[in-house]
Amino acid sequence: MRDPLNDTSYRHEKIDAIAILSEAPDRLGTLPFSTAIETSSREGEIAATIASIIDHTLLKPDALPEEIDNLCEEAKQYSFFSVCVNPIFVRRAVDNLAGSGVVTCAVVGFPLGATLSDVKAMEARRAIEEGAGEIDMVLPIGLLRSGAIDAVKQDISEVVRACPGTVGVKVIMETCLLDDAQKVAACRAAQEAGASFVKTSTGFSSGGATVEDIRLMRREVGSRLGVKASGGIRDFETAQKMVCSGASRLGTSASVAIASGVETSGNES
């Protein structure tokens, strides 16, 4: 499994690793998705690839330490890319995952994005000191909606500057609260501020990732940034659709259910 702590190409992740999901991405708009999957001769490869780009997530406020332990065991068993946890559990996750190649991701300014920028930066620094290899931050949603793009960019920049270049920063924009122009503005702000990914959702608002939003975000950032789909991804078919639409990372608390082909419910980062 690729380790962003030792991968100098991490900052601008490409989507080449998921190219096996479609020989011709442009055809996805005209072919029924189920047909494309049913005719694939590489289903095992597809399943393994999807597992390898999942951030296995547990962010509920009442999460127990032993649930974090279980999260980490599942991540190792299924070879997920990372576990995504609240900062208080970063050290526990890092210890659980030692030697496994699974990354620990911490959320910052979560889930509202309304924390002061210097506080977000400090939260990111502390999480990294605890061992986090990735940071998922929430941008200031109200400022974005008001058109204060420079303030949004500055907020993201402060967090990016707090992180070593080997630690990727994903910017959560909460797409369900934005119109398309605001989503585009968020993508541009994230890119100009030096972030590694744009991400749809916290999983704690009124909606999650949609195929339309993933396509919009991928069109805007091209191959320069990663695109993370999160919120509402509860089954394998939905995960495949998100990847084929341009997602290079998936955030979900239903990771094991996805791998098992079972639909479930719950919040996904």
SULUR-V165083 format. One record per helix or strand of 2 or more residues. SS is the DSSP state (2 for helix, 1 for strand). FROM is the first residue (numbers start at 1). TO is the last residue. If there is no record, write none. Layout:
ss=SS from=FROM to=TO
ss=SS from=FROM to=TO
//
This chain:
ss=2 from=4 to=6
ss=2 from=10 to=12
ss=2 from=16 to=21
ss=2 from=25 to=29
ss=2 from=33 to=38
ss=2 from=43 to=52
ss=1 from=54 to=58
ss=2 from=65 to=78
ss=1 from=82 to=85
ss=2 from=87 to=97
ss=1 from=103 to=108
ss=2 from=117 to=130
ss=1 from=134 to=138
ss=2 from=141 to=146
ss=2 from=149 to=162
ss=1 from=168 to=172
ss=2 from=175 to=177
ss=2 from=180 to=193
ss=1 from=197 to=199
ss=2 from=211 to=221
ss=1 from=226 to=230
ss=2 from=236 to=245
ss=1 from=249 to=252
ss=2 from=255 to=260
//
